Amino acid sequence: MLVITRREGEEVVIGDPANPIGTVRVAEIKGERVRLGFAFPREIDVHRREIADEILAAKPPVVGSIRPAARKAT
């Protein structure tokens, strides 16, 4: 795990700095609570850990694998 120290208003760039995937900004610090702002494309899901765990628990497990059909000799 990478741990980075940031102050309120500072950002962390995710991905290539010239073309980042997104950014995370420290929006506000109040006592022991930190508010973070995430700027990512809409097609990238961002979830709190407890929500991500609920999503994973709700999905049925995948059994086996899908392989391409064998080609028939002509």
C-alpha positions in Angstrom: 0.0 0.0 0.0 1.2 3.4 -0.9 0.6 6.1 1.8 0.8 9.7 0.7 0.5 12.8 3.0 -1.6 15.6 1.5 -3.1 18.8 2.9 -6.6 20.1 2.4 -6.9 21.2 -1.3 -4.0 19.1 -2.5 -4.4 16.3 -5.1 -3.0 12.9 -6.1 -2.9 12.1 -9.8 -3.7 8.5 -10.8 -1.9 7.2 -13.9 0.2 9.0 -16.4 0.6 12.7 -15.4 0.3 13.8 -19.0 -3.0 11.8 -19.5 -4.2 10.8 -16.0 -6.9 8.2 -15.3 -8.2 10.6 -12.6 -7.4 12.6 -9.5 -8.2 12.4 -5.8 -8.4 15.6 -3.9 -8.5 16.2 -0.2 -11.6 18.3 -0.1 -11.9 19.0 3.6 -10.5 17.9 7.0 -12.6 18.2 10.1 -11.3 16.6 13.2 -10.8 12.9 12.5 -12.9 13.0 9.3 -11.5 13.6 5.8 -13.6 14.3 2.8 -12.1 13.2 -0.5 -13.1 14.3 -4.0 -12.7 11.8 -6.9 -12.5 13.0 -10.6 -12.6 9.9 -12.8 -14.4 9.1 -16.1 -18.0 7.9 -15.4 -17.1 4.4 -16.8 -14.8 3.8 -13.9 -16.6 2.6 -10.8 -15.5 4.1 -7.5 -17.0 2.6 -4.3 -16.4 2.7 -0.6 -15.0 -0.6 0.7 -18.2 -1.7 2.4 -20.3 -1.0 -0.7 -17.7 -2.9 -2.9 -17.9 -5.9 -0.5 -21.8 -5.8 -0.8 -21.5 -5.8 -4.6 -19.1 -8.8 -4.5 -21.3 -10.7 -2.1 -24.4 -10.2 -4.3 -22.8 -11.6 -7.5 -23.1 -15.3 -8.0 -19.7 -17.0 -8.2 -18.4 -17.9 -11.7 -17.8 -21.6 -12.1 -15.6 -22.9 -14.9 -14.4 -20.9 -17.9 -15.6 -20.1 -21.4 -13.4 -21.3 -24.2 -13.8 -20.6 -27.9 -15.5 -23.3 -29.9 -13.2 -25.7 -31.7 -12.9 -25.0 -35.5 -14.3 -27.6 -37.8 -12.0 -28.9 -40.6 -13.3 -28.2 -44.0 
